[in-house]
Amino acid sequence: MSEVTDQKASAPSFKQASTAKELRQNRFGLILFVTSQMVPYFMLINDRFVLADTYVSRRVDPLLGGFLPTLLLLLGVLPSWLAVRAIARNALLQMQRQLQLTGLLGVLALIVMVWPMFSHRYDAISPFGEIHLVSLGLGGFFTLAALFVLGSVLLRATKGVIGPQHYFSVEASAWVWTFNAIAWLVLYIAVYFI
């Protein structure tokens, strides 16, 4: 019986507030992670410049795979940060709804981002076609990763692990989402306009 009591006493309590040092360490780790994720985007943009003789095909649909996912991802930034504000005020239900809205926008963005990979009307073997399809795949992968982060935060919220004293994961998901949206915007500009 005392063994069970000892296990409960040694189990970590997620309801405790994070110390300032722990938050700094978590934020540093998150910044390091996000910074490392910039490498594939910059490499892809540099590839675009290496292929200087490429052009934007007239047959590419700038709405699907371009403008529409960019808009949806950028629209998802606002509710992701509203979720951080909501959980800081102990409004768990509002936080969950904001993250669900972000997730819905993300799923829609993923669909319209990946759809041109299967329905393109241009030569996929051309330099532009290759860069365009790789861009869509990379953007889709990072959007899927951001959706996975949102889903895990929502799952933790339903288990009661997240609260006003311990909500770094909500903030981290907002940072990941913001990075994904801004990186896709830069990639969209580089592929469609430069």
C-alpha positions as CSV (number, residue, x, y, z in Angstrom):
1,M,0.0,0.0,0.0
2,S,2.8,2.4,0.9
3,E,4.5,1.5,-2.5
4,V,1.4,2.9,-4.3
5,T,1.5,6.0,-2.2
6,D,5.2,6.5,-3.0
7,Q,4.6,6.2,-6.7
8,K,1.8,8.8,-6.5
9,A,4.1,11.1,-4.6
10,S,6.9,10.7,-7.1
11,A,4.7,11.2,-10.2
12,P,5.2,14.5,-11.9
13,S,2.4,17.0,-11.3
14,F,1.5,18.9,-14.5
15,K,-0.7,21.3,-12.6
16,Q,2.3,23.1,-11.1
17,A,3.4,26.4,-12.6
18,S,6.5,26.4,-14.7
19,T,9.4,28.4,-13.2
20,A,10.9,31.3,-15.2
21,K,14.0,29.3,-15.8
22,E,12.0,26.3,-17.2
23,L,10.0,28.7,-19.5
24,R,13.3,30.2,-20.8
25,Q,14.7,26.7,-21.5
26,N,11.5,25.6,-23.2
27,R,11.4,28.8,-25.4
28,F,15.1,28.4,-26.2
29,G,14.5,24.8,-27.3
30,L,11.5,25.8,-29.4
31,I,13.5,28.6,-31.1
32,L,16.3,26.2,-31.8
33,F,13.8,23.7,-33.3
34,V,12.0,26.3,-35.4
35,T,15.3,27.7,-36.6
36,S,16.5,24.3,-37.7
37,Q,13.2,23.9,-39.7
38,M,14.1,27.0,-41.8
39,V,16.9,25.1,-43.5
40,P,14.7,23.1,-46.0
41,Y,12.8,26.3,-46.9
42,F,15.9,28.3,-47.5
43,M,17.4,25.5,-49.5
44,L,14.3,25.3,-51.7
45,I,14.3,29.1,-52.2
46,N,18.0,28.9,-53.1
47,D,17.3,26.1,-55.6
48,R,14.8,28.5,-57.2
49,F,17.5,31.1,-57.7
50,V,19.9,28.5,-59.0
51,L,17.4,27.6,-61.7
52,A,17.4,31.2,-62.8
53,D,16.2,30.3,-66.3
54,T,13.0,28.9,-65.0
55,Y,9.7,30.6,-65.3
56,V,6.3,30.4,-63.7
57,S,4.2,28.3,-66.0
58,R,1.1,30.0,-67.4
59,R,-0.7,26.7,-66.8
60,V,-0.2,26.7,-63.1
61,D,-3.2,27.6,-61.0
62,P,-2.0,30.4,-58.7
63,L,-5.2,30.0,-56.5
64,L,-4.8,26.3,-55.6
65,G,-1.5,25.5,-54.2
66,G,-0.5,29.1,-53.9
67,F,-2.7,32.0,-52.7
68,L,-5.5,30.0,-51.1
69,P,-3.4,27.9,-48.7
70,T,-1.3,31.0,-47.9
71,L,-4.4,32.9,-46.9
72,L,-5.8,29.9,-44.9
73,L,-2.5,29.4,-43.0
74,L,-2.2,33.1,-42.3
75,L,-5.8,33.2,-41.0
76,G,-5.0,30.4,-38.7
77,V,-2.3,32.5,-36.9
78,L,-4.9,34.7,-35.2
79,P,-6.9,31.9,-33.5
80,S,-3.7,30.1,-32.4
81,W,-2.6,33.2,-30.5
82,L,-6.1,33.8,-29.2
83,A,-5.9,30.3,-27.7
84,V,-2.8,31.3,-25.8
85,R,-4.5,34.3,-24.4
86,A,-7.6,32.2,-23.5
87,I,-5.7,29.6,-21.6
88,A,-3.8,32.3,-19.7
89,R,-7.2,33.5,-18.5
90,N,-8.2,29.9,-17.6
91,A,-10.7,29.8,-20.5
92,L,-10.0,26.2,-21.4
93,L,-13.1,25.7,-23.6
94,Q,-12.4,28.9,-25.6
95,M,-8.7,27.8,-26.0
96,Q,-9.9,24.5,-27.4
97,R,-12.3,26.2,-29.8
98,Q,-9.6,28.5,-31.1
99,L,-7.2,25.6,-31.7
100,Q,-10.0,23.6,-33.4
101,L,-10.6,26.6,-35.7
102,T,-6.8,26.8,-36.4
103,G,-6.9,23.1,-37.2
104,L,-9.8,23.4,-39.5
105,L,-8.1,26.2,-41.4
106,G,-5.0,24.0,-41.5
107,V,-6.8,21.0,-42.9
108,L,-8.4,23.1,-45.6
109,A,-5.0,24.7,-46.4
110,L,-3.4,21.2,-46.6
111,I,-6.1,20.0,-49.1
112,V,-5.8,23.0,-51.4
113,M,-2.0,22.9,-51.1
114,V,-1.6,19.2,-52.0
115,W,-4.4,19.0,-54.6
116,P,-2.2,20.5,-57.4
117,M,0.3,17.7,-56.8
118,F,-2.3,15.4,-58.4
119,S,-4.0,17.7,-60.8
120,H,-1.3,19.9,-62.3
121,R,-1.6,21.0,-65.9
122,Y,2.1,21.7,-66.6
123,D,5.2,19.7,-67.3
124,A,6.2,18.2,-64.0
125,I,9.7,17.4,-65.3
126,S,10.5,21.0,-66.2
127,P,12.7,23.0,-63.7
128,F,9.6,25.0,-62.6
129,G,7.5,21.9,-62.4
130,E,10.0,20.1,-60.1
131,I,10.5,23.1,-57.8
132,H,6.7,23.7,-57.7
133,L,5.8,20.2,-56.8
134,V,8.6,19.9,-54.2
135,S,7.4,23.2,-52.7
136,L,3.9,21.9,-52.4
137,G,5.2,18.6,-50.8
138,L,7.4,20.5,-48.3
139,G,4.7,22.9,-47.4
140,G,2.2,20.0,-47.0
141,F,4.6,18.1,-44.8
142,F,5.2,21.1,-42.5
143,T,1.5,21.9,-42.4
144,L,0.8,18.3,-41.4
145,A,3.5,18.5,-38.7
146,A,1.8,21.7,-37.4
147,L,-1.6,20.0,-37.4
148,F,0.0,17.1,-35.4
149,V,1.2,19.6,-32.8
150,L,-2.2,21.2,-32.6
151,G,-3.9,17.8,-32.2
152,S,-1.5,16.8,-29.4
153,V,-2.1,20.0,-27.6
154,L,-5.9,19.5,-27.9
155,L,-5.5,15.9,-26.6
156,R,-3.5,17.1,-23.6
157,A,-6.1,19.8,-23.0
158,T,-8.9,17.2,-22.8
159,K,-6.9,15.2,-20.3
160,G,-6.6,18.3,-18.0
161,V,-2.8,18.6,-18.3
162,I,-3.0,22.1,-19.7
163,G,-4.0,25.0,-17.4
164,P,-3.4,28.6,-16.7
165,Q,-0.2,27.8,-14.7
166,H,1.2,25.3,-17.3
167,Y,0.4,26.2,-20.9
168,F,3.7,26.4,-22.7
169,S,2.5,23.7,-25.1
170,V,-0.3,26.0,-26.3
171,E,2.3,28.8,-26.8
172,A,4.6,26.4,-28.6
173,S,1.9,25.3,-31.0
174,A,1.1,29.0,-31.8
175,W,4.8,29.5,-32.6
176,V,5.0,26.4,-34.8
177,W,1.8,27.5,-36.6
178,T,3.1,31.0,-37.1
179,F,6.4,29.8,-38.4
180,N,4.7,27.5,-40.8
181,A,2.4,30.2,-42.1
182,I,5.2,32.8,-42.6
183,A,7.6,30.2,-44.2
184,W,4.9,29.2,-46.6
185,L,4.2,32.9,-47.5
186,V,7.9,33.4,-48.2
187,L,8.0,30.2,-50.3
188,Y,4.9,31.2,-52.1
189,I,6.4,34.5,-53.1
190,A,9.7,32.9,-54.1
191,V,8.1,30.3,-56.3
192,Y,5.3,32.3,-57.9
193,F,6.7,35.8,-58.2
194,I,10.5,35.8,-58.2
